[in-house]
Amino acid sequence: MGKSNPPALIKRLQLKEFTQPDIIQTKYPMFLCHGFGALGSLMKPSPLHDPAMLMREHGVIAFAPNVVPYASIETRAKNWVRLINKVCDDHGFEKVNVLAHSMGGLDMRYALTHLGIADKVASLTTLATPHRGTFLADLILKTPEIITEKLSGLVDWFGDNVYPSEKSQVLSSVEQLCRSYIQEKFNPNTPDVEGFPYFSYSAAVGKGTDFSLNPVFMFQNNQIFAKEEANDSFVSVKSAQWGEHLGTVPLSHMHQINVQVSKEFKPIYNDFWVEVLKMLREKGF
């Protein structure tokens, strides 16, 4: 007589032999570079703290430090270089894998090309980085000057208080995220390091996709879509592709860093960051 199937409740209570997260052994530790802004840091120690802790749960050494949230690419890049050197020196690491979110990817491209950090970085993976700029920056700079001056002053004040060791310059950041600046100045003057591995992920939700978006971000999502098509409400899929493009993630720009992630998107968030680790392991990094 065969075994009868247990009731659903009992089945859910069945014990698994191994219940802890899988160990994912990458060759090099992970160093995470955050993007523009400090709103994520109001809810956690750093914008990419949660992805770093998720990586640690899977046995990967991961760091997600803070740098000045509102400053030029050049200024932020110098800070990332300083911190990468510190992490490597303090812990005896030969190299680190860098995962950069949004503007952080531009910072690191600049650092690799111009600041001589390529010998300490095994690979660069960018997520939703505006490699060709973003129409959102263009849109912000079209705001009447009297409004941008008042808002930039307020944001700079905020940045100076949350990160007092470096002067915030929000307008410098926004100007460098414009499509014309990135495509006509930054990219031509920041060629890839020859032979260095560049990987990228894009993201898309809202208009043109089957994935929902917080209504707060629908206006900018629609505006970017009209100029650049599918996007995550900050950066388009087309702009985020650089080097070897590994796919498009159905997560909003804020969901990518675990801000206001609903039950619908939590598994996608978790699976994405685990996928990045597995990808690097498979590629020998």
Secondary structure as GFF3:
##gff-version 3
##sequence-region A 1 285
A	DSSP	alpha_helix	8	13	.	.	.	ID=ss1
A	DSSP	beta_strand	30	33	.	.	.	ID=ss2
A	DSSP	three_ten_helix	39	42	.	.	.	ID=ss3
A	DSSP	alpha_helix	49	57	.	.	.	ID=ss4
A	DSSP	beta_strand	62	63	.	.	.	ID=ss5
A	DSSP	alpha_helix	73	91	.	.	.	ID=ss6
A	DSSP	beta_strand	96	101	.	.	.	ID=ss7
A	DSSP	alpha_helix	103	114	.	.	.	ID=ss8
A	DSSP	three_ten_helix	118	120	.	.	.	ID=ss9
A	DSSP	beta_strand	121	127	.	.	.	ID=ss10
A	DSSP	alpha_helix	135	141	.	.	.	ID=ss11
A	DSSP	alpha_helix	145	162	.	.	.	ID=ss12
A	DSSP	alpha_helix	170	176	.	.	.	ID=ss13
A	DSSP	alpha_helix	179	181	.	.	.	ID=ss14
A	DSSP	pi_helix	182	186	.	.	.	ID=ss15
A	DSSP	alpha_helix	187	189	.	.	.	ID=ss16
A	DSSP	beta_strand	198	203	.	.	.	ID=ss17
A	DSSP	three_ten_helix	215	217	.	.	.	ID=ss18
A	DSSP	alpha_helix	218	228	.	.	.	ID=ss19
A	DSSP	alpha_helix	237	240	.	.	.	ID=ss20
A	DSSP	beta_strand	244	249	.	.	.	ID=ss21
A	DSSP	three_ten_helix	255	257	.	.	.	ID=ss22
A	DSSP	alpha_helix	266	282	.	.	.	ID=ss23
###
